[in-house]
Amino acid sequence: MKRKIGYLVQVLIVGLIFFFLARNLHGNWEVVKESLSRFRFWWLLPTALFLGLAFLMLVETWRWVLRGTGASLSFATACKIWFASNMGKYLPGKVWQILGMVYLSEKRGIPKLKSFTSSVVSQFFGAVSGLLIGIIFLLIGGQRTLLGSAFWLWVILATLAAVSGISLLYPSLVQGVVNFLLRLAKKEPVKFSFDRLSFLLYMLFYGVSWILFGVAFFFFSMGLVEPDINFLWLATAGFSIATVSGFLAVVVPGGLGVREGVLVLLLSGFVPSHIATLLALSYRLWFTLVEAVLFGISFLIKR
């Protein structure tokens, strides 16, 4: 019964968010149709290229984290496992991506605890670095759409910087925080022994991945609008913050609706809200299609 109620809540939340996004499009439908008719499809190619690079960077970073647990995989095998398990995020609940990674890694001889630890640590650094990159790029771009004031951006940035600094100086605290969150989720605790240099490298690698994702979104935006180079800062910031927000929305599979809503909120300071909505929704489709293609390609890897 509880599971059915949980699924119903997920459907209601996602449906409500998409209802308001759709209403925004419907209210400006003539402008939306004109924008779609002028879409420059050739920008989809560099978008897909940078998305692919960003995903491959995530795979390599996960390999580094896994190596820190004392296990290792070839890059080809890691790609096969990562892209296959990545699609689990679109299933209800937030555990299928991790469970898929643990299951597939075990079939390759990686102990469950090591693959589980690497997945949890990767998600921790991915979220922290994503918010850091997002806030930094918002401030660089001079955008004040988040919380209405740059002062709050500095406060959030300082908080994230403090969290990152403590993580780098005291890796054992990260283990304590991660295990506390796992206990709240009624999961088994993990144990790892990464040094400070490793933590720094993980943060840097994930930061590069977020920037690549931002560049991909910027190129996609070029197909629909004609932004100047300053929009690159907002594109990177918006996508990073929106994606992490979707990840933190534990009741929503794949961050559906949440990511789009946050992205529209941030982009509305640069483009009309209906164009921001069109960008967010259409990019979700292209992003998911690229994920699906990479997922399909992973099956061709014979390792």
C-alpha positions in Angstrom: 0.0 0.0 0.0 2.8 2.4 0.9 4.5 1.6 -2.4 1.4 2.4 -4.3 1.0 5.7 -2.5 4.6 6.5 -3.2 4.1 5.9 -6.9 1.0 8.1 -6.9 2.8 10.9 -5.2 5.6 10.7 -7.8 3.0 10.8 -10.7 1.2 13.8 -9.1 4.4 15.8 -8.6 5.7 15.2 -12.1 2.2 15.7 -13.6 1.7 19.0 -11.8 5.1 20.4 -12.8 4.6 19.5 -16.5 1.0 20.9 -16.3 2.3 24.3 -15.5 5.1 24.1 -18.0 2.6 23.0 -20.7 0.3 25.8 -19.8 3.1 28.3 -20.2 3.7 26.9 -23.7 0.0 26.9 -24.6 -0.4 30.5 -23.5 2.3 31.6 -26.1 1.6 28.9 -28.7 2.0 31.1 -31.8 5.4 32.3 -30.7 6.4 28.8 -29.8 5.4 27.4 -33.2 7.3 30.1 -34.9 10.4 29.4 -32.8 10.2 25.7 -33.6 9.9 26.4 -37.3 13.1 28.3 -37.2 15.0 25.7 -35.2 18.6 25.2 -36.6 19.0 21.4 -36.4 22.7 21.4 -37.2 23.4 22.6 -33.6 22.2 19.1 -32.5 25.5 17.6 -33.7 27.9 19.6 -31.4 25.4 19.2 -28.6 25.6 15.4 -29.0 29.4 15.6 -29.2 29.8 17.5 -26.0 27.2 15.4 -24.2 29.1 12.3 -25.2 32.4 13.8 -23.9 30.7 14.7 -20.6 29.3 11.2 -20.2 32.7 9.6 -21.0 34.3 11.9 -18.4 31.8 10.7 -15.8 32.7 7.1 -16.7 36.4 7.7 -16.3 35.8 9.6 -13.0 33.8 6.6 -11.7 36.7 4.3 -12.7 39.1 6.5 -10.6 36.7 6.3 -7.6 36.4 2.6 -8.0 40.2 2.3 -8.2 40.3 4.0 -4.8 38.4 1.1 -3.3 41.0 -1.3 -4.5 39.1 -2.5 -7.5 39.5 -1.8 -11.2 37.8 -2.1 -14.6 38.9 -1.4 -18.1 37.5 1.7 -19.7 35.4 -0.3 -22.2 33.9 -2.5 -19.4 33.2 0.5 -17.2 31.4 2.2 -20.1 29.2 -0.9 -20.6 28.3 -1.0 -16.9 27.9 2.8 -16.4 25.6 3.4 -19.4 23.5 0.4 -18.7 23.0 1.2 -15.1 22.5 4.9 -15.8 19.1 4.3 -17.4 17.9 3.0 -14.0 17.5 6.6 -12.8 14.3 6.8 -14.8 12.7 4.1 -12.8 10.7 5.1 -9.7 12.9 5.4 -6.6 16.5 6.5 -6.5 18.2 3.2 -5.9 18.0 1.4 -9.3 20.9 3.2 -10.8 23.1 2.2 -7.9 21.7 -1.4 -7.7 22.3 -1.8 -11.4 25.9 -0.7 -11.1 26.4 -3.1 -8.2 24.9 -6.0 -10.0 26.7 -5.5 -13.3 30.0 -4.8 -11.5 29.6 -8.0 -9.5 29.3 -10.0 -12.7 32.7 -8.6 -13.7 34.3 -9.7 -10.4 33.9 -6.5 -8.4 32.8 -7.1 -4.8 29.4 -5.5 -4.0 30.7 -3.3 -1.2 33.4 -1.8 -3.4 31.0 -1.0 -6.3 28.4 0.3 -3.9 30.9 2.5 -2.2 32.2 3.9 -5.5 28.7 4.7 -6.6 27.7 6.5 -3.4 31.0 8.5 -3.3 30.6 9.4 -7.0 27.1 10.7 -6.4 28.2 12.8 -3.4 31.0 14.5 -5.3 28.8 14.9 -8.4 26.2 16.8 -6.5 28.6 19.0 -4.5 30.7 19.9 -7.6 27.6 20.5 -9.7 26.2 23.1 -7.2 29.7 24.7 -6.9 30.0 25.0 -10.7 26.5 26.3 -10.9 26.8 29.0 -8.3 30.3 30.1 -9.5 29.1 30.4 -13.1 25.9 32.3 -12.0 28.2 34.9 -10.3 30.6 35.1 -13.2 27.7 35.7 -15.6 26.2 38.4 -13.4 22.9 36.5 -13.1 20.7 37.2 -10.1 17.7 35.1 -10.9 18.3 32.6 -8.1 16.7 33.8 -4.8 16.6 37.3 -6.3 19.9 38.5 -4.8 23.6 37.9 -5.5 24.1 38.1 -1.7 22.4 34.7 -1.3 24.5 33.3 -4.1 27.6 34.2 -2.2 26.2 32.7 1.0 25.4 29.4 -0.8 28.8 29.4 -2.6 30.6 30.0 0.7 28.7 27.1 2.3 29.5 24.8 -0.6 33.1 25.9 -0.6 33.3 25.1 3.1 31.8 21.6 2.5 34.2 21.0 -0.2 37.2 22.2 1.8 36.2 20.1 4.8 35.8 17.1 2.4 39.3 17.6 1.1 40.9 18.1 4.5 39.0 15.5 6.4 38.0 12.6 4.1 36.8 10.6 7.1 34.1 13.2 7.7 32.8 12.5 4.3 32.5 8.8 5.2 30.6 9.8 8.3 28.2 12.1 6.5 27.6 9.5 3.7 26.9 6.8 6.2 24.6 9.0 8.2 22.5 9.6 5.1 22.6 5.9 4.2 21.3 5.1 7.7 18.5 7.5 7.2 17.7 5.7 3.9 17.9 2.4 5.8 21.0 1.3 3.8 24.2 -0.5 4.8 27.1 1.8 5.7 30.2 2.0 3.5 33.9 2.2 4.2 36.6 3.8 2.1 40.1 5.1 2.5 40.6 7.8 -0.1 43.3 10.4 0.4 43.0 14.2 0.0 44.6 14.3 -3.5 42.1 11.7 -4.7 39.2 13.8 -3.3 40.6 16.9 -5.1 40.9 15.0 -8.4 37.3 13.7 -8.1 36.0 17.2 -7.5 38.0 18.6 -10.5 36.9 15.8 -12.8 33.3 16.2 -12.0 33.7 20.0 -12.4 35.0 19.5 -15.9 32.0 17.2 -16.6 29.5 19.8 -15.6 31.3 22.4 -17.8 31.0 20.0 -20.8 27.3 19.5 -20.1 26.9 23.3 -19.9 28.6 23.7 -23.3 26.4 21.1 -24.8 23.3 22.9 -23.5 24.7 26.2 -24.9 25.0 24.7 -28.3 21.5 23.3 -28.1 20.2 26.8 -27.2 21.9 28.1 -30.3 19.5 26.1 -32.4 16.5 27.9 -30.9 17.7 31.3 -29.8 20.7 33.4 -30.7 22.4 34.0 -27.3 25.7 35.8 -26.9 28.7 34.2 -25.3 27.6 35.4 -21.9 24.7 32.9 -22.1 27.3 30.2 -21.8 27.8 31.0 -18.1 24.0 30.8 -17.5 23.6 27.7 -19.6 26.3 25.9 -17.5 25.0 27.2 -14.2 21.4 26.5 -15.1 21.9 23.0 -16.2 24.2 22.1 -13.3 21.9 23.5 -10.6 18.7 22.1 -12.3 20.2 18.6 -12.7 21.4 18.4 -9.0 18.0 19.7 -7.9 16.4 16.9 -9.9 18.8 14.4 -8.3 18.0 15.6 -4.8 14.2 15.3 -5.5 14.2 11.8 -4.2 10.5 11.1 -5.0 10.8 11.9 -8.7 12.4 9.4 -11.1 15.2 10.9 -13.2 14.4 14.4 -11.8 11.6 14.6 -14.3 9.8 17.9 -14.1 12.0 19.2 -11.3 15.0 19.7 -13.6 12.9 21.4 -16.2 11.2 23.7 -13.6 14.4 24.9 -12.1 16.0 25.4 -15.5 13.0 27.5 -16.6 13.3 29.6 -13.4 17.0 30.3 -14.1 16.7 30.9 -17.8 13.7 33.2 -17.5 16.0 36.1 -16.5 17.6 35.8 -20.0 14.8 34.7 -22.4 11.0 34.9 -22.2 9.5 32.2 -19.9 7.8 30.4 -22.7 11.0 30.1 -24.7 12.8 29.0 -21.5 10.1 26.3 -21.1 10.5 25.2 -24.7 14.3 25.0 -24.3 14.0 22.9 -21.1 11.5 20.5 -22.4 13.1 20.0 -25.9 16.5 19.6 -24.3 15.2 16.9 -22.0 14.1 14.9 -25.1 17.4 15.3 -26.9 19.4 14.6 -23.8 17.4 11.4 -23.1 17.8 10.3 -26.8 21.6 10.7 -26.5 21.6 8.7 -23.3 19.5 6.0 -25.0 21.9 5.9 -28.0 24.9 5.5 -25.7 23.0 2.9 -23.8 22.5 1.0 -27.0 26.1 1.4 -28.1 27.2 -0.1 -24.7 25.6 -3.4 -25.7 28.0 -3.6 -28.6 31.0 -3.6 -26.3 32.0 -7.2 -26.1 33.9 -7.1 -22.8 
